[in-house]
Amino acid sequence: MKEILADYNFTELKRLAEEMGERPFRAKQLFDGVMRGHDISGIPALPAAFVQRLLGRFEDCALKIVKTLISSDGTEKYLYKLADGNIIEGVFMRYKYGNTLCVSTQAGCRMGCKFCASTLGGLVRNLTPGEMLSQVLKVNALHGGTPAKRQVTNVVLMGSGEPLDNYGNVIKFVRDMAAEGGINISPRNVSLSTCGLVPRMYDLAEEGLPLNLTVSLHNVTDEERARTMPVARAYKIEDILAACANYFAKTGRRYIFEYSLIAGENSDAAHARALVKLLKGRPCHVNLIRLNDVKERKLSAATERGAQEFLKILTEGGISATLRRRMGADIGGACGQLRAGYLGENGNG
């Protein structure tokens, strides 16, 4: 596989143009073209000879959208094919405050969470910063957006993969995405979701990036959490809470816990009361999610009534909490579902 041009920020593109014997303004043309979601061969005003030299070293296109599903609620789900043939996916969600894109950080995942289809085939490889950025740029362009007038306004790192398991590439992606003159999406509009890789949570607090830290909690004891999340055997809930407290102290940003309500597993009143006790007084928010069914895992969602009762116990207990609107359930909206189906259909799963 060749290099990905979107891996290069503007400073790096200036060095590249110089190395290739081009005048400095070529770097600006390259940068503008990439930020508009163009393939190398589609960047306007580049001399044909320069394009051919670039294509000898770089992939023309970091990824292509090979399948799009549109939900009855307007959510759009994309299947992307990377230059090496690997498959990832993303979700575009419309809200009153703007449009959010769910971005993948790895092809597959090695965390093994039983409610997530991304882990079914294990980890294939990490994505580069440019492959993550290209997801944003392609979808922004697809909806008629430009760097100056974005159609993607918010990013959640909640697609395939564990972001903190691809730490260096994710941090460069966030910085490159926030760079002036580019797509310029602030880290304040980026949510990073982790299953709780505690050492990396401490590292993240030192980066000076005001990201919205979201932690997949999904249960109230280490023993029960380990039934669906193998990572719980390595990092205890008390360790995660300490890392979250450190993140708040360093950044001033409250943190969010995601809690998927799974029938017969973690969604009864006793679990709700235990969650109140665990989180009372902490600068956090709880995002309750009715599980999108993953047939391979034989897990199903709590009922709507049960979810509302769980939410009521939390709010009456003084916990800031909301029940997330189920988006894209009719198109396999949960992490990894579309990819898993595609790989199965094509004999790769």
C-alpha positions as CSV (number, residue, x, y, z in Angstrom):
1,M,0.0,0.0,0.0
2,K,1.2,3.5,-0.9
3,E,1.2,6.5,1.4
4,I,-2.0,8.5,2.1
5,L,-1.7,12.2,1.2
6,A,-4.2,13.2,4.0
7,D,-1.6,11.9,6.5
8,Y,0.3,15.1,5.8
9,N,-0.6,18.4,7.5
10,F,0.1,21.7,5.8
11,T,3.6,22.0,7.2
12,E,4.4,18.5,6.1
13,L,3.0,19.2,2.6
14,K,5.3,22.2,2.3
15,R,8.3,20.0,2.9
16,L,6.9,17.4,0.5
17,A,6.5,20.0,-2.3
18,E,10.1,21.2,-1.7
19,E,11.4,17.6,-1.7
20,M,9.6,17.0,-5.1
21,G,11.1,20.2,-6.6
22,E,7.8,22.1,-6.7
23,R,7.2,25.7,-5.8
24,P,5.7,26.4,-2.3
25,F,2.2,27.3,-3.6
26,R,1.8,23.7,-4.7
27,A,1.5,22.8,-1.0
28,K,-1.5,25.1,-0.6
29,Q,-3.1,23.6,-3.7
30,L,-2.6,20.1,-2.3
31,F,-3.9,21.0,1.1
32,D,-7.0,22.8,-0.2
33,G,-7.7,19.8,-2.5
34,V,-7.4,17.2,0.3
35,M,-9.6,19.3,2.6
36,R,-12.3,19.4,0.0
37,G,-12.3,15.7,-0.2
38,H,-10.7,15.4,-3.7
39,D,-8.7,12.5,-4.9
40,I,-5.2,13.4,-6.0
41,S,-6.2,13.1,-9.6
42,G,-9.2,15.4,-9.0
43,I,-7.3,18.4,-7.4
44,P,-7.7,21.3,-9.8
45,A,-4.8,23.2,-11.3
46,L,-2.1,20.6,-10.6
47,P,0.2,19.9,-13.5
48,A,-0.3,16.4,-15.0
49,A,3.4,15.6,-14.5
50,F,3.2,16.5,-10.8
51,V,0.0,14.4,-10.4
52,Q,1.8,11.4,-12.0
53,R,4.7,11.8,-9.6
54,L,2.4,12.0,-6.6
55,L,0.5,8.9,-7.8
56,G,3.8,7.0,-7.9
57,R,4.1,7.5,-4.1
58,F,0.6,8.1,-2.8
59,E,-2.8,6.4,-3.2
60,D,-5.1,8.4,-5.4
61,C,-7.9,7.9,-2.9
62,A,-7.6,7.0,0.7
63,L,-11.0,5.4,0.9
64,K,-14.2,5.1,-1.2
65,I,-17.8,4.9,-0.1
66,V,-18.9,1.6,-1.5
67,K,-22.4,1.3,0.1
68,T,-24.8,3.7,1.7
69,L,-27.9,2.9,3.7
70,I,-30.4,5.5,4.7
71,S,-32.6,5.0,7.7
72,S,-36.2,6.1,8.0
73,D,-35.0,8.7,10.6
74,G,-32.6,10.2,8.1
75,T,-29.5,8.6,9.6
76,E,-27.0,7.5,6.9
77,K,-24.6,4.7,7.2
78,Y,-21.6,4.2,5.0
79,L,-19.4,1.3,4.2
80,Y,-15.9,2.5,3.2
81,K,-13.3,0.5,1.3
82,L,-9.7,1.5,2.2
83,A,-7.0,1.5,-0.5
84,D,-5.7,-1.9,0.7
85,G,-9.2,-3.4,0.5
86,N,-10.0,-3.4,4.2
87,I,-13.6,-2.4,5.1
88,I,-14.7,0.1,7.8
89,E,-17.9,2.0,8.3
90,G,-19.3,5.3,9.5
91,V,-22.6,6.9,10.5
92,F,-23.9,10.4,9.7
93,M,-26.5,11.7,12.1
94,R,-28.6,14.9,11.9
95,Y,-29.3,16.9,15.0
96,K,-30.8,20.3,15.7
97,Y,-27.4,21.6,16.8
98,G,-25.5,20.2,13.7
99,N,-24.5,17.1,11.9
100,T,-22.4,14.4,13.6
101,L,-20.2,11.8,11.9
102,C,-19.3,8.6,13.7
103,V,-15.7,7.8,12.7
104,S,-13.8,4.5,12.8
105,T,-10.3,4.4,14.2
106,Q,-9.3,0.8,13.4
107,A,-10.3,-1.9,10.9
108,G,-11.9,-4.3,13.4
109,C,-11.2,-4.2,17.1
110,R,-9.4,-6.5,19.6
111,M,-11.3,-5.4,22.8
112,G,-13.9,-8.2,22.5
113,C,-16.9,-6.4,23.9
114,K,-19.9,-8.8,23.5
115,F,-22.4,-6.1,22.6
116,C,-20.4,-4.7,19.7
117,A,-20.2,-6.2,16.2
118,S,-16.8,-4.5,15.5
119,T,-15.0,-7.1,17.5
120,L,-16.4,-10.2,15.7
121,G,-13.3,-10.7,13.5
122,G,-10.7,-9.2,15.8
123,L,-8.3,-6.4,15.0
124,V,-7.1,-6.2,11.4
125,R,-5.0,-3.1,11.6
126,N,-4.9,0.5,12.9
127,L,-6.0,3.3,10.6
128,T,-3.7,6.2,9.8
129,P,-4.5,9.8,10.8
130,G,-5.3,10.5,7.1
131,E,-7.6,7.5,6.8
132,M,-9.6,8.8,9.8
133,L,-9.6,12.4,8.4
134,S,-10.6,11.2,5.0
135,Q,-13.8,9.8,6.4
136,V,-14.7,13.3,7.6
137,L,-13.6,15.0,4.4
138,K,-15.5,12.5,2.1
139,V,-18.8,12.8,4.0
140,N,-18.5,16.5,4.3
141,A,-18.0,16.8,0.5
142,L,-20.8,14.3,-0.1
143,H,-23.3,16.6,1.6
144,G,-22.0,19.7,-0.3
145,G,-19.8,20.9,2.5
146,T,-16.5,22.8,2.2
147,P,-13.8,23.6,4.7
148,A,-15.4,27.1,5.1
149,K,-19.0,25.8,5.3
150,R,-19.0,22.4,6.9
151,Q,-21.8,19.9,6.7
152,V,-20.0,17.7,9.3
153,T,-19.8,19.9,12.4
154,N,-19.2,17.3,15.1
155,V,-17.2,14.0,15.3
156,V,-17.6,11.1,17.6
157,L,-14.8,8.5,17.7
158,M,-17.3,5.6,18.3
159,G,-17.1,3.7,15.0
160,S,-15.1,0.5,14.5
161,G,-12.1,0.2,16.9
162,E,-10.9,1.4,20.2
163,P,-9.5,4.9,19.8
164,L,-7.0,4.7,22.7
165,D,-5.6,1.4,21.2
166,N,-4.5,3.5,18.2
167,Y,-3.3,6.4,20.4
168,G,-0.7,8.3,18.4
169,N,-2.6,8.2,15.1
170,V,-5.8,9.3,16.8
171,I,-4.1,12.3,18.5
172,K,-2.5,13.4,15.2
173,F,-5.9,13.0,13.5
174,V,-7.6,15.3,16.1
175,R,-4.8,17.9,15.7
176,D,-4.9,17.8,11.9
177,M,-8.7,18.1,11.8
178,A,-8.5,21.2,14.1
179,A,-5.8,22.9,12.0
180,E,-6.7,26.4,10.7
181,G,-7.2,26.6,7.0
182,G,-8.5,23.1,6.8
183,I,-11.8,21.5,8.0
184,N,-11.1,23.2,11.3
185,I,-13.3,21.1,13.6
186,S,-12.4,22.0,17.2
187,P,-11.5,19.2,19.7
188,R,-14.5,20.6,21.7
189,N,-16.7,19.2,19.0
190,V,-15.0,15.8,19.2
191,S,-16.1,13.0,21.5
192,L,-13.7,10.1,22.1
193,S,-15.2,6.9,23.3
194,T,-13.1,4.3,25.2
195,C,-13.8,1.0,26.9
196,G,-11.5,2.2,29.6
197,L,-7.8,1.9,28.7
198,V,-6.7,3.6,32.0
199,P,-3.0,4.4,31.2
200,R,-4.0,6.0,27.9
201,M,-6.8,8.0,29.7
202,Y,-4.0,9.6,31.8
203,D,-2.0,10.3,28.7
204,L,-4.9,11.9,27.0
205,A,-5.4,14.3,30.0
206,E,-1.9,15.7,29.3
207,E,-2.4,16.4,25.6
208,G,-4.0,19.8,26.1
209,L,-7.0,18.8,23.9
210,P,-10.4,19.7,25.3
211,L,-12.0,16.5,23.9
212,N,-15.2,15.1,25.3
213,L,-14.2,11.9,27.1
214,T,-16.8,9.2,26.9
215,V,-16.3,5.9,28.7
216,S,-18.2,2.7,28.0
217,L,-19.2,1.6,31.5
218,H,-22.2,-0.7,30.9
219,N,-22.2,-2.2,34.4
220,V,-21.7,-1.4,38.1
221,T,-19.3,-4.1,39.3
222,D,-16.1,-5.4,37.9
223,E,-17.4,-9.0,37.9
224,E,-20.5,-8.2,35.9
225,R,-18.7,-5.8,33.6
226,A,-16.2,-8.6,32.7
227,R,-19.1,-10.8,31.4
228,T,-19.5,-8.5,28.4
229,M,-16.3,-6.5,28.5
230,P,-13.0,-8.4,28.7
231,V,-11.1,-5.2,29.4
232,A,-12.7,-5.2,32.8
233,R,-10.2,-7.9,33.8
234,A,-7.3,-5.5,33.3
235,Y,-8.8,-2.2,34.6
236,K,-11.2,-2.0,37.5
237,I,-14.1,0.5,37.7
238,E,-12.3,2.3,40.6
239,D,-9.3,2.8,38.3
240,I,-11.5,4.2,35.5
241,L,-13.2,6.6,38.0
242,A,-9.8,7.8,39.2
243,A,-8.6,8.4,35.6
244,C,-11.9,10.3,34.8
245,A,-11.4,12.5,37.9
246,N,-7.8,13.2,36.7
247,Y,-9.2,14.1,33.2
248,F,-11.6,16.6,34.8
249,A,-8.9,18.1,37.0
250,K,-6.6,18.6,34.0
251,T,-9.1,19.7,31.4
252,G,-12.1,21.1,33.3
253,R,-14.3,18.9,31.0
254,R,-17.0,16.8,32.6
255,Y,-16.9,13.2,31.4
256,I,-19.7,11.0,30.0
257,F,-20.5,7.4,30.8
258,E,-22.2,5.3,28.1
259,Y,-24.4,2.6,29.5
260,S,-26.1,0.2,27.1
261,L,-29.2,-1.3,28.6
262,I,-29.2,-5.0,27.9
263,A,-32.2,-7.2,28.8
264,G,-31.5,-9.6,31.7
265,E,-28.0,-8.2,32.2
266,N,-27.7,-4.7,33.6
267,S,-31.0,-2.9,33.2
268,D,-33.1,-3.5,36.3
269,A,-33.9,-1.1,39.1
270,A,-31.2,-2.6,41.3
271,H,-28.6,-1.8,38.7
272,A,-30.0,1.7,38.4
273,R,-29.7,2.3,42.2
274,A,-26.2,0.9,42.2
275,L,-25.2,3.3,39.4
276,V,-26.6,6.2,41.4
277,K,-24.4,5.2,44.3
278,L,-21.4,4.7,42.2
279,L,-21.6,8.1,40.4
280,K,-23.2,10.4,42.9
281,G,-21.4,13.7,43.2
282,R,-19.1,13.2,40.2
283,P,-18.9,15.8,37.4
284,C,-20.3,13.4,34.8
285,H,-23.3,12.6,32.6
286,V,-24.8,9.2,31.8
287,N,-25.9,8.5,28.3
288,L,-28.3,5.5,28.4
289,I,-28.5,3.5,25.2
290,R,-31.1,0.8,24.3
291,L,-28.8,-1.8,22.8
292,N,-29.0,-2.3,19.0
293,D,-29.4,-6.0,18.8
294,V,-26.3,-7.9,17.6
295,K,-27.6,-11.3,16.5
296,E,-24.1,-13.0,16.7
297,R,-23.9,-12.1,20.4
298,K,-27.5,-13.2,21.3
299,L,-28.0,-10.0,23.4
300,S,-31.1,-7.9,23.2
301,A,-32.2,-4.5,24.3
302,A,-34.1,-3.6,27.4
303,T,-37.7,-2.5,26.7
304,E,-38.5,1.2,26.2
305,R,-40.5,1.2,29.4
306,G,-37.6,-0.4,31.3
307,A,-35.2,2.2,29.9
308,Q,-37.5,5.0,31.0
309,E,-37.8,3.6,34.5
310,F,-34.0,3.2,34.7
311,L,-33.6,6.8,33.6
312,K,-36.1,8.0,36.2
313,I,-34.2,6.3,39.0
314,L,-31.0,8.0,37.9
315,T,-32.4,11.5,37.6
316,E,-34.3,11.2,40.8
317,G,-31.1,10.1,42.4
318,G,-29.3,13.3,41.3
319,I,-27.5,11.9,38.3
320,S,-27.4,13.9,35.1
321,A,-28.7,11.4,32.5
322,T,-30.4,11.1,29.2
323,L,-31.8,8.2,27.1
324,R,-30.2,8.4,23.6
325,R,-32.7,8.4,20.8
326,R,-32.2,5.1,18.8
327,M,-30.9,6.2,15.4
328,G,-30.3,3.9,12.4
329,A,-31.6,0.8,14.1
330,D,-33.4,-0.2,10.9
331,I,-30.0,-0.1,8.9
332,G,-27.7,-1.8,11.5
333,G,-26.8,1.5,13.2
334,A,-24.6,-0.1,15.9
335,C,-20.8,-0.4,15.6
336,G,-19.6,-2.9,13.1
337,Q,-23.0,-4.3,12.0
338,L,-22.8,-3.2,8.4
339,R,-19.1,-4.2,8.1
340,A,-19.8,-7.6,9.6
341,G,-22.7,-8.2,7.2
342,Y,-20.6,-7.2,4.2
343,L,-17.7,-9.4,5.2
344,G,-20.1,-12.3,5.7
345,E,-21.7,-11.9,2.3
346,N,-18.3,-11.7,0.6
347,G,-16.9,-14.7,2.3
348,N,-14.5,-12.8,4.6
349,G,-16.3,-13.3,7.8
